[in-house]
Amino acid sequence: MLLTWLIGVRGFMSGCGTATYLRGGMAPDVMVVAEQARDQGDPFQFTFLVLEAAQARALSLHQDVSFPLSVGKVLLCGLLVVASGLALGGRRGTRGFVLQVLVANLAFAAVEYALTRSVRGAWIDMVAQAGALLPSDVPERAGLTNPSLWWTAERVRFVVFELAILGAAALALTRERTKLYFQAVARTIDPGDEP
């Protein structure tokens, strides 16, 4: 539950950041950022700056999809934070609520992933184009200019950090050991202690 709480906090902050950025309306020019970062000479810094600029630009280009999804992410991840916190405390009746929140977050993650394919495609193309600005002798250039590598990384990120963790948490809540934990906590709480 601590891991789902952390995922909820990260998703909440990410959704807030995206919504705030999109409301501001300032999209960076990826090639300008790439040229400035190239002059610094650090390939890792170049990758980070280009990736950040490309993702921000892609989100702004597809604002009609990305803004409502970011608001939905704020709401569902905020609910995940609350539900995870309640589950960590072992509050009575929390297990069913947390299961519902986890299933809702899993469904939302799948819908968001499906609806943002064009956003991923846009930023991956921008990163590949900007990566071509690096000198050919820089080893990081091959990875930056390889779109299939970025697509694979995004698929792995989605499966591992969204589906697998939330799914494992939902599965853990259905185990007998978890049920016994919640029952034990419920027995130790004095009914007069409940607010």
KOLKOL-248868 format. One record per residue (C-alpha): residue in three letters; x, z, y. Coordinates in steps of 0.05 Angstrom, whole numbers, padded with zeros to 5 digits, always signed. Example, Ala and Ser with C-alpha at 12.3 -4.5 7.8 and 13.67 -1.06 7.14 Angstrom:
% residues 2
ala+00246+00156-00090 ser+00273+00143-00021 
//
This chain:
% residues 195
met+00000+00000+00000 leu+00059+00011+00046 leu+00079-00062+00035 thr+00008-00086+00051 trp+00009-00042+00113 leu+00074-00076+00135 ile+00045-00145+00121 gly-00016-00126+00162 val+00027-00103+00220 arg+00069-00166+00217 gly+00008-00211+00213 phe-00026-00173+00270 met+00035-00181+00315 ser+00043-00254+00295 gly-00030-00269+00310 cys-00026-00233+00377 gly+00038-00269+00396 thr+00009-00337+00377 ala-00057-00326+00414 thr-00020-00301+00476 tyr+00028-00359+00474 leu-00027-00410+00466 arg-00067-00380+00524 gly-00005-00386+00568 gly+00000-00461+00554 met+00076-00469+00562 ala+00104-00511+00505 pro+00180-00520+00503 asp+00212-00589+00496 val+00246-00584+00428 met+00299-00637+00443 val+00319-00602+00508 val+00325-00535+00471 ala+00365-00570+00416 glu+00414-00601+00467 gln+00425-00534+00501 ala+00434-00498+00435 arg+00482-00551+00409 asp+00527-00539+00469 gln+00533-00465+00449 gly+00569-00487+00385 asp+00536-00437+00336 pro+00497-00474+00282 phe+00457-00412+00262 gln+00436-00400+00334 phe+00419-00474+00339 thr+00375-00470+00277 phe+00339-00408+00302 leu+00326-00435+00372 val+00304-00504+00348 leu+00259-00474+00294 glu+00226-00427+00344 ala+00216-00482+00395 ala+00189-00532+00344 gln+00139-00482+00315 ala+00115-00464+00385 arg+00108-00537+00405 ala+00070-00554+00340 leu+00022-00496+00351 ser+00008-00519+00422 leu-00003-00591+00399 his-00054-00567+00348 gln-00085-00513+00391 asp-00156-00529+00369 val-00138-00504+00299 ser-00083-00454+00312 phe-00117-00412+00366 pro-00180-00394+00326 leu-00137-00380+00264 ser-00091-00334+00304 val-00152-00294+00328 gly-00178-00290+00257 lys-00109-00267+00234 val-00108-00212+00286 leu-00176-00186+00263 leu-00162-00189+00188 cys-00091-00163+00192 gly-00115-00106+00237 leu-00166-00089+00184 leu-00112-00092+00131 val-00070-00042+00170 val-00129+00006+00175 ala-00148-00003+00101 ser-00077+00006+00077 gly-00070+00069+00119 leu-00134+00097+00089 ala-00111+00080+00019 leu-00044+00114+00030 gly-00082+00177+00047 gly-00125+00171-00015 arg-00190+00177+00024 arg-00253+00179-00017 gly-00287+00111-00025 thr-00227+00074+00002 arg-00207+00036-00061 gly-00267-00011-00059 phe-00259-00023+00015 val-00185-00039+00008 leu-00200-00088-00049 gln-00250-00125-00004 val-00200-00128+00053 leu-00146-00154+00007 val-00191-00208-00021 ala-00212-00228+00050 asn-00139-00233+00071 leu-00122-00274+00009 ala-00179-00322+00023 phe-00160-00327+00097 ala-00087-00340+00078 ala-00108-00398+00033 val-00155-00427+00086 glu-00102-00420+00140 tyr-00050-00453+00097 ala-00096-00512+00082 leu-00118-00521+00155 thr-00048-00517+00185 arg-00016-00573+00144 ser-00011-00617+00206 val+00021-00560+00245 arg+00075-00551+00191 gly+00085-00626+00188 ala+00095-00630+00263 trp+00146-00574+00268 ile+00184-00598+00206 asp+00190-00667+00237 met+00214-00638+00303 val+00266-00595+00268 ala+00292-00655+00228 gln+00298-00697+00291 ala+00333-00642+00330 gly+00380-00628+00271 ala+00406-00699+00278 leu+00437-00678+00344 leu+00488-00635+00308 pro+00554-00669+00291 ser+00556-00698+00221 asp+00613-00652+00200 val+00571-00589+00210 pro+00546-00565+00141 glu+00480-00539+00168 arg+00461-00609+00192 ala+00442-00632+00122 gly+00392-00575+00113 leu+00362-00583+00181 thr+00350-00657+00174 asn+00319-00651+00104 pro+00243-00646+00111 ser+00232-00634+00037 leu+00275-00571+00041 trp+00231-00544+00097 trp+00167-00562+00059 thr+00193-00525-00002 ala+00213-00465+00039 glu+00143-00461+00070 arg+00110-00466+00001 val+00154-00410-00026 arg+00141-00367+00036 phe+00066-00377+00027 val+00065-00362-00047 val+00113-00303-00047 phe+00099-00269+00019 glu+00025-00281+00025 leu-00009-00295-00041 ala+00036-00256-00090 ile+00042-00192-00050 leu-00032-00188-00031 gly-00053-00208-00101 ala-00007-00156-00133 ala-00035-00103-00087 ala-00107-00122-00106 leu-00088-00121-00179 ala-00055-00052-00171 leu-00119-00024-00142 thr-00157-00045-00204 arg-00111-00008-00252 glu-00133+00056-00287 arg-00074+00095-00258 thr-00097+00079-00187 lys-00168+00100-00203 leu-00142+00166-00230 tyr-00101+00176-00167 phe-00161+00167-00122 gln-00203+00213-00166 ala-00149+00267-00165 val-00144+00263-00089 ala-00220+00267-00083 arg-00221+00330-00126 thr-00168+00364-00084 ile-00202+00352-00017 asp-00250+00407+00002 pro-00317+00376+00025 gly-00314+00421+00086 asp-00248+00387+00107 glu-00279+00318+00114 pro-00296+00299+00186 
//
